[in-house]
Amino acid sequence: MKKLGITGGIGSGKSIVSEIFRLKGIPVYDADSESKKLLITNNELKKKLINLLGEKIYFADGSLNKKEMAQMIFSNASLLCEVNHIIHPVVGLDFLKWCNNQSSEIVATESALLFESGLYKRIDTSIMVYAPIDIRIERAVSRDKSSREQIEARIKNQMDDEEKRVLSHHVIINDGQSPILPQIENLLKSL
């Protein structure tokens, strides 16, 4: 089984590329949404986060207090790093478990933090979806109903595009002018 990793900055179009892969019959593990589920369903993960951040990061019903957690970790870089060291390995193992339940010759994972999380170590080929920064900001502002400043702050917390580009095996240009379907088809043929 060949494992692909799809990454790119906020607003780059990772989800569009992932959806095209799905339409072509390639199962895609969405690391972001799966990590959100694991934060609620994985008791060992919950216990470690409570030990680090305190009981108040979970509500009485067991759901995550996202606002509380975000306030704590996004204002403290070392705490954010500790939280990531707790969450990322669990997501990586969940991805491998998910892969074992797939029958396809090719599978993929969509992860904004493919390199930062270490998930790239669990894949065979990395694919970066690239779009110019102005286009990414415009897309994210429109999609997330956030301010330009909020999106720019999130971008500053992500790995630089040029770093991702160097680390990636393949780059798909999603600038609104270069058709992405032929790029994906050529990529899949090369595998």
N, C-alpha and C positions, 0 to 999 in steps of 0.2 A: 504494500500500500504506500502510495506517494502522498506525503503530507505537505500542503502548501500553507504559507502564512501570508495573509493580506493585511497590510498596514498602511498608514498615511496619517497626516495631521487632521485636525478637526476641519470639516468641510471639504475634504479632498475628494470624497466620493467612494470611500471604502465600501459602504453599504450597497451602492449601486453595482459595483464590481462583484460583490458577494452575491447579490441577487441574480446577476447574469450567470455566475457559476452554478447557482442552484437551478436556474432554468435549463442549464446544460447537463443537469443530472449529477452535479458534484455536491455532496453534502457539505454544509458550512457550519462550523461551531462558532457562535457569536460570543467571544470571550467576555465582552462587557456585560451583556445581559445574563450570561451564565454565572459570572462572578456575583452579580446582584442577587441571584437566586441562592447561591452558596452562602452568602452572608446571612441568610435567614434559615436555610435548611441544614447546614453543616454545623453540628453541635460543637465539635472540637474547635472549629474556626471561631464560632461565637464565644466560646470560653476564653480563648486566647485574646480576642479583641476586648472582652469585658475586663480581663486581667490588666490589659494595657491602658484602656481608656475609661473604664468604670461602667457601672450598671446603666447609667443614663443614656448610653448609645443605643439601647434597645428599649422599646416600649413594653408595657406589661403583656401585650398580646404576642410578643416575640418578634414583631417587625422592627426593622432598623430605623433608628432616629437619624435619618440622613442629614438633616440640618445640623444637629448636634455634632455628629461625626465630622462633617465638613468644616464646621467652625473650629474644631479642635485640630484637625490635621493640616488644613490649608494655611494656617497661620504659624505652623511649626514644622519646618522642613525635616528635622530629625524624627519627629513623631510620624510624619507622612512616610518616611523611609521605613520605619519599624512596621507600620501597618502594611505597607507593600510587601515587606519580607514575610509577613504572615499570610497575606492573601494570595500572592502570585504562585507560590508552590502548590497550593491547593487547587487553583485553577488549572495549572499545568497537568496535574495528576488527573483532574476531571476530564481534561481534553483527551488524554491518553485512554481513559476508560471509555469515553464517547467513541474514539476511533475504533476500539475493539468491538464495538457494537455496529459498525458500519460494514457494508459488504462491497462498497465501491472501491475501484482500484485507485482513485484519487479522492482525497478529502482536503478540506481547507479549514483554517480558522481565521476569523476576522478579529484583529486586535490592534487598537491604537497604540498599545504599549508592547508590541511584539518584541522589540529589542530590550526595552527598559525592564520588562518583567522576566526576561530569560526564556520566554516561550519559544523564541527562535531556536533554542537548543533542541526542541522537540519536533522540529519540522525539517523537511528536506530542501525546500525552495521558498525564498522570501520574495514577495511581490509588493512593491511600494506603489500606491496610487498618489500621483503628484498633480497638484494644481497650484497656480500662482497664489501668493498670499492674499492679494486683494479679492480674488474670486472666492477663496476659502472663507474669508471674513464675511463677505456678502452672503454666501450660502448659509453660513452658521447663524448669522444675525436673523435672517429670514426664517430659517428652520426652527431655531431654539427660542425665538422671540426674546433675545438677549440684546444688550447694548453692544456697540462696537468695542467699548472699553472692556466689558466682561469677556468677550471672545478673545481679544488681544491678550488679556491676562491668562486665559486658559492656554493659549498658544505658547506663551512664555514658559509655561510649566511642562510643555512637551519637548521631546527631542527635536532638534533642528532638522528641517527637511533635507538639507545637504548631507548631514550625518546619516540619516536614514537611507538616502539615495546611495551612498557609498557602501553601506552594509547590505543592501538589497541585491538579490540576484537579477531581478527584473523590475522595470519601471513602466507603469501604465500612465500615460499623460491624459488627464481629465480636465482640460482647460476650456471646454466648451467649443473648441474648434476641431480638435483631433478626435475622430470617431473612436470610441473605446471598444466597440464590438470586434473590429478587425484585429486590434491589438491583443485582445483576450484570445481570439481564435488562433492567432500566430503563436502566442505563448503556449497554449494547450498543445498545439502541434509539436512544439519544440520539446515537450515533456515526453 
